[in-house]
Amino acid sequence: MTDCLFCKIIAGDIPAEKLYEDDEVLAFRDIAPQAPVHFLVIPKKHIVDPAGVSEEDEKLIGKLMRIGSQIAAEEGVGDGFRIIYNNGAKAGQAVFHIHMHILGGKERPWPM
Ligand code: AMP
């Protein structure tokens, strides 16, 4: 997707502070952190949003959870972090390439 911000980050056309990368998954710090630790984990495959996840993507989306949890531990928040997916503009989704937010470092961060 030429017009997708996160596809441009994957392609290296826009810089990001990368925390993890393999052939399927990329993780990088959120540019406007909402918690002391706030990073995004995305599939390199362009999937628009959680509602757009197909059966063939189920394993890939599960991998985001595993990799994100590993990074959370490396970032020192493995004992308490929140995972958020926004689906659709009404829910606050601004970038239409599925992304898992991981936020940590705040005690009992509910509501945000
Ligand atoms: P959402 O509102 O769920 O679509 O989240 C999009 C997230 O992407 C927001 O938390 C933004 O701060 C973050 N973001 C936007 N542009 C960048 C960027 N260039 N690098 C890192 N994070 C970004």
Backbone and ligand atoms as CSV (ligand in chain L), in Angstrom:
chain,resi,resn,atom,element,x,y,z
A,1,MET,N,N,0.859,-1.209,0.000
A,1,MET,CA,C,0.000,0.000,0.000
A,1,MET,C,C,0.885,1.245,0.000
A,2,THR,N,N,0.939,1.958,-1.091
A,2,THR,CA,C,1.847,3.099,-1.216
A,2,THR,C,C,1.455,4.255,-0.305
A,3,ASP,N,N,0.175,4.350,0.048
A,3,ASP,CA,C,-0.301,5.496,0.803
A,3,ASP,C,C,-0.402,5.236,2.298
A,4,CYS,N,N,0.112,4.122,2.746
A,4,CYS,CA,C,-0.047,3.728,4.149
A,4,CYS,C,C,1.197,4.097,4.952
A,5,LEU,N,N,0.993,4.868,6.022
A,5,LEU,CA,C,2.108,5.324,6.869
A,5,LEU,C,C,2.931,4.148,7.392
A,6,PHE,N,N,2.253,3.122,7.888
A,6,PHE,CA,C,3.009,2.020,8.485
A,6,PHE,C,C,3.696,1.165,7.422
A,7,CYS,N,N,3.109,1.071,6.219
A,7,CYS,CA,C,3.819,0.393,5.130
A,7,CYS,C,C,5.091,1.159,4.774
A,8,LYS,N,N,5.042,2.489,4.886
A,8,LYS,CA,C,6.235,3.308,4.607
A,8,LYS,C,C,7.302,3.091,5.681
A,9,ILE,N,N,6.868,2.924,6.940
A,9,ILE,CA,C,7.826,2.610,8.012
A,9,ILE,C,C,8.443,1.233,7.754
A,10,ILE,N,N,7.610,0.270,7.370
A,10,ILE,CA,C,8.118,-1.081,7.056
A,10,ILE,C,C,9.145,-1.010,5.926
A,11,ALA,N,N,8.856,-0.192,4.925
A,11,ALA,CA,C,9.744,-0.077,3.759
A,11,ALA,C,C,11.009,0.727,4.073
A,12,GLY,N,N,11.018,1.409,5.230
A,12,GLY,CA,C,12.178,2.233,5.588
A,12,GLY,C,C,12.123,3.632,5.011
A,13,ASP,N,N,10.994,4.006,4.424
A,13,ASP,CA,C,10.857,5.337,3.824
A,13,ASP,C,C,10.602,6.406,4.887
A,14,ILE,N,N,10.048,5.989,6.031
A,14,ILE,CA,C,9.819,6.891,7.167
A,14,ILE,C,C,10.532,6.265,8.361
A,15,PRO,N,N,11.334,7.064,9.106
A,15,PRO,CA,C,12.084,6.476,10.215
A,15,PRO,C,C,11.196,6.126,11.405
A,16,ALA,N,N,11.622,5.150,12.171
A,16,ALA,CA,C,10.931,4.769,13.410
A,16,ALA,C,C,11.971,4.144,14.329
A,17,GLU,N,N,11.700,4.217,15.618
A,17,GLU,CA,C,12.602,3.586,16.585
A,17,GLU,C,C,12.190,2.123,16.737
A,18,LYS,N,N,12.839,1.281,15.973
A,18,LYS,CA,C,12.445,-0.130,15.914
A,18,LYS,C,C,12.912,-0.887,17.150
A,19,LEU,N,N,12.043,-1.761,17.630
A,19,LEU,CA,C,12.350,-2.595,18.794
A,19,LEU,C,C,12.510,-4.052,18.398
A,20,TYR,N,N,11.906,-4.434,17.271
A,20,TYR,CA,C,11.947,-5.833,16.829
A,20,TYR,C,C,11.580,-5.858,15.354
A,21,GLU,N,N,12.221,-6.752,14.621
A,21,GLU,CA,C,11.844,-6.921,13.213
A,21,GLU,C,C,12.198,-8.322,12.753
A,22,ASP,N,N,11.272,-8.954,12.047
A,22,ASP,CA,C,11.597,-10.174,11.292
A,22,ASP,C,C,10.861,-10.088,9.957
A,23,ASP,N,N,10.745,-11.188,9.260
A,23,ASP,CA,C,10.143,-11.105,7.924
A,23,ASP,C,C,8.636,-10.872,7.945
A,24,GLU,N,N,8.003,-11.059,9.119
A,24,GLU,CA,C,6.534,-10.928,9.194
A,24,GLU,C,C,6.056,-9.786,10.075
A,25,VAL,N,N,6.884,-9.386,11.030
A,25,VAL,CA,C,6.442,-8.499,12.119
A,25,VAL,C,C,7.445,-7.372,12.341
A,26,LEU,N,N,6.904,-6.194,12.676
A,26,LEU,CA,C,7.751,-5.056,13.062
A,26,LEU,C,C,7.170,-4.435,14.335
A,27,ALA,N,N,8.043,-4.051,15.257
A,27,ALA,CA,C,7.615,-3.330,16.461
A,27,ALA,C,C,8.449,-2.063,16.575
A,28,PHE,N,N,7.801,-0.974,16.943
A,28,PHE,CA,C,8.501,0.307,17.056
A,28,PHE,C,C,7.793,1.170,18.092
A,29,ARG,N,N,8.540,2.136,18.643
A,29,ARG,CA,C,7.956,3.009,19.665
A,29,ARG,C,C,6.917,3.940,19.048
A,30,ASP,N,N,5.839,4.160,19.812
A,30,ASP,CA,C,4.831,5.119,19.370
A,30,ASP,C,C,5.420,6.529,19.434
A,31,ILE,N,N,5.157,7.320,18.429
A,31,ILE,CA,C,5.737,8.665,18.327
A,31,ILE,C,C,5.116,9.622,19.357
A,32,ALA,N,N,3.951,9.303,19.867
A,32,ALA,CA,C,3.269,10.151,20.865
A,32,ALA,C,C,2.842,9.274,22.044
A,33,PRO,N,N,3.814,8.851,22.860
A,33,PRO,CA,C,3.521,7.844,23.886
A,33,PRO,C,C,2.476,8.293,24.897
A,34,GLN,N,N,1.564,7.383,25.223
A,34,GLN,CA,C,0.491,7.634,26.193
A,34,GLN,C,C,0.787,6.979,27.534
A,35,ALA,N,N,1.969,6.420,27.675
A,35,ALA,CA,C,2.402,5.774,28.916
A,35,ALA,C,C,3.929,5.753,28.868
A,36,PRO,N,N,4.598,5.519,30.015
A,36,PRO,CA,C,6.069,5.482,30.004
A,36,PRO,C,C,6.631,4.504,28.966
A,37,VAL,N,N,5.961,3.372,28.790
A,37,VAL,CA,C,6.321,2.446,27.704
A,37,VAL,C,C,5.117,2.368,26.771
A,38,HIS,N,N,5.303,2.683,25.512
A,38,HIS,CA,C,4.218,2.624,24.531
A,38,HIS,C,C,4.832,2.317,23.173
A,39,PHE,N,N,4.550,1.116,22.707
A,39,PHE,CA,C,5.057,0.747,21.380
A,39,PHE,C,C,3.960,0.035,20.592
A,40,LEU,N,N,4.193,-0.085,19.314
A,40,LEU,CA,C,3.233,-0.688,18.388
A,40,LEU,C,C,3.851,-1.945,17.789
A,41,VAL,N,N,3.038,-2.967,17.620
A,41,VAL,CA,C,3.476,-4.197,16.959
A,41,VAL,C,C,2.551,-4.409,15.766
A,42,ILE,N,N,3.140,-4.547,14.592
A,42,ILE,CA,C,2.337,-4.627,13.362
A,42,ILE,C,C,2.796,-5.801,12.498
A,43,PRO,N,N,1.862,-6.370,11.730
A,43,PRO,CA,C,2.277,-7.326,10.715
A,43,PRO,C,C,2.797,-6.554,9.499
A,44,LYS,N,N,3.753,-7.121,8.800
A,44,LYS,CA,C,4.212,-6.448,7.575
A,44,LYS,C,C,3.141,-6.536,6.484
A,45,LYS,N,N,2.336,-7.566,6.550
A,45,LYS,CA,C,1.210,-7.676,5.618
A,45,LYS,C,C,0.224,-6.535,5.901
A,46,HIS,N,N,-0.234,-5.864,4.857
A,46,HIS,CA,C,-1.188,-4.768,5.048
A,46,HIS,C,C,-2.581,-5.314,5.291
A,47,ILE,N,N,-2.953,-5.318,6.572
A,47,ILE,CA,C,-4.325,-5.650,6.985
A,47,ILE,C,C,-4.879,-4.358,7.567
A,48,VAL,N,N,-6.070,-3.968,7.186
A,48,VAL,CA,C,-6.576,-2.634,7.523
A,48,VAL,C,C,-6.875,-2.476,9.009
A,49,ASP,N,N,-7.549,-3.452,9.587
A,49,ASP,CA,C,-8.007,-3.309,10.977
A,49,ASP,C,C,-8.364,-4.690,11.527
A,50,PRO,N,N,-8.658,-4.782,12.834
A,50,PRO,CA,C,-8.986,-6.101,13.392
A,50,PRO,C,C,-10.152,-6.774,12.665
A,51,ALA,N,N,-11.140,-6.003,12.258
A,51,ALA,CA,C,-12.284,-6.592,11.563
A,51,ALA,C,C,-11.881,-7.173,10.210
A,52,GLY,N,N,-10.737,-6.769,9.705
A,52,GLY,CA,C,-10.268,-7.243,8.402
A,52,GLY,C,C,-9.359,-8.453,8.486
A,53,VAL,N,N,-9.225,-9.031,9.678
A,53,VAL,CA,C,-8.373,-10.213,9.851
A,53,VAL,C,C,-9.095,-11.434,9.288
A,54,SER,N,N,-8.440,-12.122,8.375
A,54,SER,CA,C,-9.051,-13.317,7.776
A,54,SER,C,C,-8.528,-14.564,8.486
A,55,GLU,N,N,-9.160,-15.679,8.178
A,55,GLU,CA,C,-8.754,-16.934,8.813
A,55,GLU,C,C,-7.273,-17.223,8.566
A,56,GLU,N,N,-6.805,-16.902,7.381
A,56,GLU,CA,C,-5.406,-17.211,7.067
A,56,GLU,C,C,-4.425,-16.333,7.843
A,57,ASP,N,N,-4.920,-15.232,8.431
A,57,ASP,CA,C,-4.053,-14.325,9.194
A,57,ASP,C,C,-4.028,-14.634,10.693
A,58,GLU,N,N,-4.798,-15.623,11.124
A,58,GLU,CA,C,-4.958,-15.843,12.565
A,58,GLU,C,C,-3.632,-16.131,13.260
A,59,LYS,N,N,-2.781,-16.926,12.630
A,59,LYS,CA,C,-1.497,-17.270,13.249
A,59,LYS,C,C,-0.611,-16.027,13.336
A,60,LEU,N,N,-0.618,-15.247,12.280
A,60,LEU,CA,C,0.182,-14.016,12.240
A,60,LEU,C,C,-0.253,-13.047,13.337
A,61,ILE,N,N,-1.544,-12.891,13.517
A,61,ILE,CA,C,-2.044,-11.954,14.532
A,61,ILE,C,C,-1.718,-12.474,15.938
A,62,GLY,N,N,-1.760,-13.773,16.119
A,62,GLY,CA,C,-1.339,-14.344,17.402
A,62,GLY,C,C,0.136,-14.083,17.675
A,63,LYS,N,N,0.919,-14.074,16.623
A,63,LYS,CA,C,2.358,-13.804,16.782
A,63,LYS,C,C,2.603,-12.402,17.325
A,64,LEU,N,N,1.760,-11.454,16.948
A,64,LEU,CA,C,1.919,-10.085,17.470
A,64,LEU,C,C,1.856,-10.098,18.994
A,65,MET,N,N,0.963,-10.903,19.539
A,65,MET,CA,C,0.800,-11.021,20.987
A,65,MET,C,C,2.069,-11.597,21.621
A,66,ARG,N,N,2.596,-12.641,21.026
A,66,ARG,CA,C,3.802,-13.283,21.578
A,66,ARG,C,C,4.996,-12.337,21.513
A,67,ILE,N,N,5.220,-11.710,20.368
A,67,ILE,CA,C,6.368,-10.811,20.221
A,67,ILE,C,C,6.182,-9.580,21.115
A,68,GLY,N,N,4.976,-9.048,21.145
A,68,GLY,CA,C,4.711,-7.862,21.973
A,68,GLY,C,C,4.972,-8.137,23.441
A,69,SER,N,N,4.578,-9.309,23.908
A,69,SER,CA,C,4.798,-9.673,25.314
A,69,SER,C,C,6.291,-9.795,25.611
A,70,GLN,N,N,7.030,-10.363,24.669
A,70,GLN,CA,C,8.494,-10.472,24.848
A,70,GLN,C,C,9.123,-9.086,24.962
A,71,ILE,N,N,8.700,-8.181,24.089
A,71,ILE,CA,C,9.270,-6.828,24.106
A,71,ILE,C,C,8.878,-6.117,25.397
A,72,ALA,N,N,7.638,-6.291,25.833
A,72,ALA,CA,C,7.193,-5.670,27.085
A,72,ALA,C,C,8.106,-6.101,28.229
A,73,ALA,N,N,8.457,-7.382,28.271
A,73,ALA,CA,C,9.371,-7.873,29.314
A,73,ALA,C,C,10.734,-7.208,29.180
A,74,GLU,N,N,11.224,-7.111,27.943
A,74,GLU,CA,C,12.533,-6.457,27.721
A,74,GLU,C,C,12.495,-4.989,28.131
A,75,GLU,N,N,11.330,-4.378,27.997
A,75,GLU,CA,C,11.174,-2.956,28.334
A,75,GLU,C,C,10.907,-2.755,29.828
A,76,GLY,N,N,10.854,-3.870,30.587
A,76,GLY,CA,C,10.713,-3.783,32.036
A,76,GLY,C,C,9.288,-3.701,32.542
A,77,VAL,N,N,8.313,-3.996,31.667
A,77,VAL,CA,C,6.908,-3.929,32.097
A,77,VAL,C,C,6.194,-5.268,31.898
A,78,GLY,N,N,6.963,-6.344,31.889
A,78,GLY,CA,C,6.393,-7.664,31.639
A,78,GLY,C,C,5.372,-8.084,32.675
A,79,ASP,N,N,5.411,-7.474,33.870
A,79,ASP,CA,C,4.467,-7.860,34.922
A,79,ASP,C,C,3.179,-7.052,34.869
A,80,GLY,N,N,3.064,-6.106,33.911
A,80,GLY,CA,C,1.825,-5.337,33.835
A,80,GLY,C,C,1.808,-4.428,32.631
A,81,PHE,N,N,1.039,-4.812,31.635
A,81,PHE,CA,C,0.924,-3.950,30.453
A,81,PHE,C,C,-0.457,-4.124,29.848
A,82,ARG,N,N,-0.836,-3.154,29.054
A,82,ARG,CA,C,-2.147,-3.176,28.410
A,82,ARG,C,C,-1.977,-3.316,26.901
A,83,ILE,N,N,-2.867,-4.095,26.301
A,83,ILE,CA,C,-2.885,-4.239,24.841
A,83,ILE,C,C,-4.165,-3.610,24.322
A,84,ILE,N,N,-4.027,-2.750,23.319
A,84,ILE,CA,C,-5.199,-2.093,22.717
A,84,ILE,C,C,-5.110,-2.195,21.195
A,85,TYR,N,N,-6.242,-2.550,20.613
A,85,TYR,CA,C,-6.426,-2.403,19.167
A,85,TYR,C,C,-7.588,-1.437,18.972
A,86,ASN,N,N,-7.416,-0.391,18.228
A,86,ASN,CA,C,-8.541,0.451,17.842
A,86,ASN,C,C,-9.053,-0.028,16.485
A,87,ASN,N,N,-10.351,-0.178,16.381
A,87,ASN,CA,C,-10.958,-0.616,15.116
A,87,ASN,C,C,-11.920,0.451,14.617
A,88,GLY,N,N,-11.522,1.161,13.567
A,88,GLY,CA,C,-12.395,2.161,12.968
A,88,GLY,C,C,-12.186,3.548,13.555
A,89,ALA,N,N,-12.474,4.546,12.738
A,89,ALA,CA,C,-12.272,5.943,13.135
A,89,ALA,C,C,-13.063,6.306,14.389
A,90,LYS,N,N,-14.259,5.741,14.534
A,90,LYS,CA,C,-15.093,6.024,15.703
A,90,LYS,C,C,-14.409,5.617,16.994
A,91,ALA,N,N,-13.590,4.598,16.920
A,91,ALA,CA,C,-12.871,4.102,18.106
A,91,ALA,C,C,-11.519,4.789,18.267
A,92,GLY,N,N,-11.200,5.698,17.335
A,92,GLY,CA,C,-9.934,6.422,17.436
A,92,GLY,C,C,-8.847,5.886,16.542
A,93,GLN,N,N,-9.185,4.926,15.673
A,93,GLN,CA,C,-8.144,4.440,14.757
A,93,GLN,C,C,-7.793,5.536,13.762
A,94,ALA,N,N,-6.509,5.876,13.711
A,94,ALA,CA,C,-6.044,6.939,12.821
A,94,ALA,C,C,-5.190,6.392,11.682
A,95,VAL,N,N,-4.576,5.242,11.916
A,95,VAL,CA,C,-3.732,4.629,10.891
A,95,VAL,C,C,-4.376,3.295,10.510
A,96,PHE,N,N,-4.706,3.170,9.237
A,96,PHE,CA,C,-5.496,2.020,8.797
A,96,PHE,C,C,-4.611,0.897,8.267
A,97,HIS,N,N,-3.704,0.508,9.151
A,97,HIS,CA,C,-2.870,-0.701,9.016
A,97,HIS,C,C,-2.878,-1.278,10.420
A,98,ILE,N,N,-3.443,-2.459,10.567
A,98,ILE,CA,C,-3.689,-3.003,11.911
A,98,ILE,C,C,-2.439,-2.882,12.791
A,99,HIS,N,N,-2.638,-2.442,14.033
A,99,HIS,CA,C,-1.508,-2.301,14.963
A,99,HIS,C,C,-1.965,-2.587,16.382
A,100,MET,N,N,-1.120,-3.276,17.080
A,100,MET,CA,C,-1.352,-3.582,18.485
A,100,MET,C,C,-0.558,-2.571,19.314
A,101,HIS,N,N,-1.302,-1.786,20.108
A,101,HIS,CA,C,-0.631,-0.889,21.051
A,101,HIS,C,C,-0.260,-1.706,22.294
A,102,ILE,N,N,0.934,-1.521,22.802
A,102,ILE,CA,C,1.271,-2.044,24.136
A,102,ILE,C,C,1.701,-0.870,24.994
A,103,LEU,N,N,1.015,-0.734,26.138
A,103,LEU,CA,C,1.289,0.377,27.056
A,103,LEU,C,C,1.612,-0.187,28.429
A,104,GLY,N,N,2.641,0.363,29.042
A,104,GLY,CA,C,3.020,-0.104,30.377
A,104,GLY,C,C,3.720,0.990,31.145
A,105,GLY,N,N,3.916,0.697,32.431
A,105,GLY,CA,C,4.652,1.637,33.270
A,105,GLY,C,C,3.778,2.561,34.078
A,106,LYS,N,N,2.453,2.380,33.962
A,106,LYS,CA,C,1.499,3.143,34.767
A,106,LYS,C,C,0.799,2.155,35.689
A,107,GLU,N,N,0.628,2.510,36.943
A,107,GLU,CA,C,-0.118,1.639,37.858
A,107,GLU,C,C,-1.605,1.717,37.550
A,108,ARG,N,N,-2.267,0.601,37.457
A,108,ARG,CA,C,-3.711,0.517,37.257
A,108,ARG,C,C,-4.233,1.554,36.251
A,109,PRO,N,N,-3.750,1.497,35.039
A,109,PRO,CA,C,-4.075,2.542,34.056
A,109,PRO,C,C,-5.463,2.379,33.432
A,110,TRP,N,N,-6.503,2.440,34.262
A,110,TRP,CA,C,-7.852,2.291,33.700
A,110,TRP,C,C,-8.785,3.257,34.392
A,111,PRO,N,N,-9.514,4.172,33.751
A,111,PRO,CA,C,-9.438,4.357,32.305
A,111,PRO,C,C,-8.140,5.051,31.920
A,112,MET,N,N,-7.861,5.067,30.623
A,112,MET,CA,C,-6.611,5.669,30.143
A,112,MET,C,C,-6.633,7.165,30.398
L,1,AMP,P1,P,-4.467,4.534,16.282
L,1,AMP,O1,O,-5.063,5.798,16.811
L,1,AMP,O2,O,-4.917,3.305,17.026
L,1,AMP,O3,O,-4.619,4.410,14.773
L,1,AMP,O4,O,-2.930,4.642,16.591
L,1,AMP,C1,C,-1.994,5.157,15.706
L,1,AMP,C2,C,-0.753,5.394,16.511
L,1,AMP,O5,O,0.317,5.602,15.635
L,1,AMP,C3,C,-0.854,6.635,17.417
L,1,AMP,O6,O,-0.662,6.249,18.769
L,1,AMP,C4,C,0.264,7.528,16.903
L,1,AMP,O7,O,0.895,8.254,17.914
L,1,AMP,C5,C,1.178,6.526,16.217
L,1,AMP,N1,N,2.010,7.077,15.156
L,1,AMP,C6,C,1.624,7.895,14.144
L,1,AMP,N2,N,2.660,8.166,13.336
L,1,AMP,C7,C,3.723,7.500,13.853
L,1,AMP,C8,C,5.099,7.377,13.470
L,1,AMP,N3,N,5.591,8.007,12.380
L,1,AMP,N4,N,5.915,6.621,14.225
L,1,AMP,C9,C,5.435,5.997,15.332
L,1,AMP,N5,N,4.158,6.056,15.736
L,1,AMP,C10,C,3.306,6.807,15.008
